[in-house]
Amino acid sequence: MADSLPSEVSNLQLDHFLRDLRRGLKAHLEHLMSVMFSLRFPDSRDASDAGFDSTLACRFEEAVAGGYGPEIEASGAYRSLLARHRAVHALAEDCLARSRADTLKPAKLARLLRAVEAFQDFADRLHSNTAATLIEVDEVTGVFTRHVMERELKEELARARRGKIPFTVAMADIDHFKAVNDTHGHPFGDHVLAELAARLTDGLRPYDQVFRYGGEEFLVLLPETSGEEARSVLDRLRERIGAAEIRDGNVVATVTLSIGVSEFASGRSIKRLIADADAALYRAKQGGRNRVELAERTPKRRSANPAAAGRR
Ligand SMILES: Nc1nc2c(ncn2[C@@H]2O[C@H](COP(=O)(O)OP(=O)(O)OP(=O)(O)O)[C@@H](O)[C@H]2O)c(=O)[nH]1
């Protein structure tokens, strides 16, 4: 899909593109469902063997038709795919509206292409095969694992170096998550992780990426974004997340996030970028949690004062 969209597009082409996107999603979800069934029922040959009934198939059809009801039960991967699709779709609709009003800028279209590529990449990975899927997509939250993160960061770094475009990474860590597990149990804790991953994905642009970094920690990659911009976007998102309940049956909780943000600067390695985001996250925790801290810009060269450089 992404490859076939030229840089100069007509409204008709965009209309077709949107239709393809919907069709593409349907195919992706059908595939995904079969993967999920083979994961859940490894011994059965097909879905009917495993007692896969039409209720779920109907819900699936509804989801594909665009009525993503909150009642749709879904794994983290499924929800993540829907969240990503919604975001790509909204961006595509926006491009179409702008194109009709003659205000569609090439940069916006380039972002749409990027978002579609990221969406397809995610969907393809889910479908590729079970073993790869388990390595690349986190089972609990449905977002990419560190395995994919490392490759994506390398690519972003190369892109930034080529085009001198800024990008930013953020480390987001759930506050007092141990208490959530201790109070409500581990399964609810898993639900919180999945919900937060979906809310982060939903609240960001479709070409931003959320990865599960470890336990209750997520790494967010924001291409073409300065540290200041990322800070303000993530601060608004942090506020929204902290104000919304997370519910699973009768169990309800609210959780907050502490976030450390670090902008790429030339000469910095990925390791350093992450370490800076981590240090900023530590400051956010120390400062009382439920806040966003921006890493200070590190000098390009080694500081003339080694003691100062060593403190970071
Ligand atoms: N349910 C669930 N819990 C997890 C998972 N991975 C890590 N955890 C839990 O995350 C908790 C992390 O606890 P701590 O490192 O003490 O951090 P915290 O309680 O969030 O406190 P602060 O980060 O200092 O605000 C531990 O209770 C882990 O068991 C997971 O996949 N599922």
The ligand as an SDF file (V2000), in Angstrom:
LIG
                    3D

 32 34  0  0  0  0  0  0  0  0999 V2000
    1.5710   -7.8650   36.4700 N   0  0  0  0  0  0  0  0  0  0  0  0
    2.8230   -7.7220   36.0370 C   0  0  0  0  0  0  0  0  0  0  0  0
    3.7420   -7.1300   36.8470 N   0  0  0  0  0  0  0  0  0  0  0  0
    4.9990   -6.9790   36.4050 C   0  0  0  0  0  0  0  0  0  0  0  0
    5.3970   -7.4030   35.1170 C   0  0  0  0  0  0  0  0  0  0  0  0
    6.7190   -7.1060   34.9620 N   0  0  0  0  0  0  0  0  0  0  0  0
    7.1280   -6.5040   36.1090 C   0  0  0  0  0  0  0  0  0  0  0  0
    6.0940   -6.4230   36.9860 N   0  0  0  0  0  0  0  0  0  0  0  0
    6.0700   -5.8820   38.3510 C   0  0  0  0  0  0  0  0  0  0  0  0
    6.4180   -4.5110   38.3440 O   0  0  0  0  0  0  0  0  0  0  0  0
    6.7540   -4.1740   39.7090 C   0  0  0  0  0  0  0  0  0  0  0  0
    7.8720   -3.1700   39.6870 C   0  0  0  0  0  0  0  0  0  0  0  0
    8.0930   -2.7510   40.9890 O   0  0  0  0  0  0  0  0  0  0  0  0
    9.1950   -1.6950   41.4090 P   0  0  0  0  0  0  0  0  0  0  0  0
   10.4140   -1.8680   40.5240 O   0  0  0  0  0  0  0  0  0  0  0  0
    9.3640   -1.8110   42.8690 O   0  0  0  0  0  0  0  0  0  0  0  0
    8.6030   -0.3010   40.9930 O   0  0  0  0  0  0  0  0  0  0  0  0
    7.2640    0.4500   41.4100 P   0  0  0  0  0  0  0  0  0  0  0  0
    6.4780   -0.2590   42.4410 O   0  0  0  0  0  0  0  0  0  0  0  0
    6.5310    0.7660   40.1190 O   0  0  0  0  0  0  0  0  0  0  0  0
    7.7950    1.7880   42.0400 O   0  0  0  0  0  0  0  0  0  0  0  0
    8.3910    3.0880   41.3080 P   0  0  0  0  0  0  0  0  0  0  0  0
    8.8320    2.6940   39.9150 O   0  0  0  0  0  0  0  0  0  0  0  0
    9.5310    3.5100   42.1520 O   0  0  0  0  0  0  0  0  0  0  0  0
    7.2930    4.1120   41.2900 O   0  0  0  0  0  0  0  0  0  0  0  0
    7.1090   -5.4790   40.4170 C   0  0  0  0  0  0  0  0  0  0  0  0
    6.0930   -5.7590   41.3490 O   0  0  0  0  0  0  0  0  0  0  0  0
    7.0830   -6.5190   39.2830 C   0  0  0  0  0  0  0  0  0  0  0  0
    6.6200   -7.7730   39.7270 O   0  0  0  0  0  0  0  0  0  0  0  0
    4.4080   -8.0540   34.2920 C   0  0  0  0  0  0  0  0  0  0  0  0
    4.6430   -8.4540   33.1510 O   0  0  0  0  0  0  0  0  0  0  0  0
    3.1380   -8.1720   34.8010 N   0  0  0  0  0  0  0  0  0  0  0  0
  1  2  1  0
  2  3  2  0
  2 32  1  0
  3  4  1  0
  4  5  2  0
  4  8  1  0
  5  6  1  0
  5 30  1  0
  6  7  2  0
  7  8  1  0
  8  9  1  0
  9 10  1  0
  9 28  1  0
 10 11  1  0
 11 12  1  0
 11 26  1  0
 12 13  1  0
 13 14  1  0
 14 15  2  0
 14 16  1  0
 14 17  1  0
 17 18  1  0
 18 19  2  0
 18 20  1  0
 18 21  1  0
 21 22  1  0
 22 23  2  0
 22 24  1  0
 22 25  1  0
 26 27  1  0
 26 28  1  0
 28 29  1  0
 30 31  2  0
 30 32  1  0
M  END
$$$$
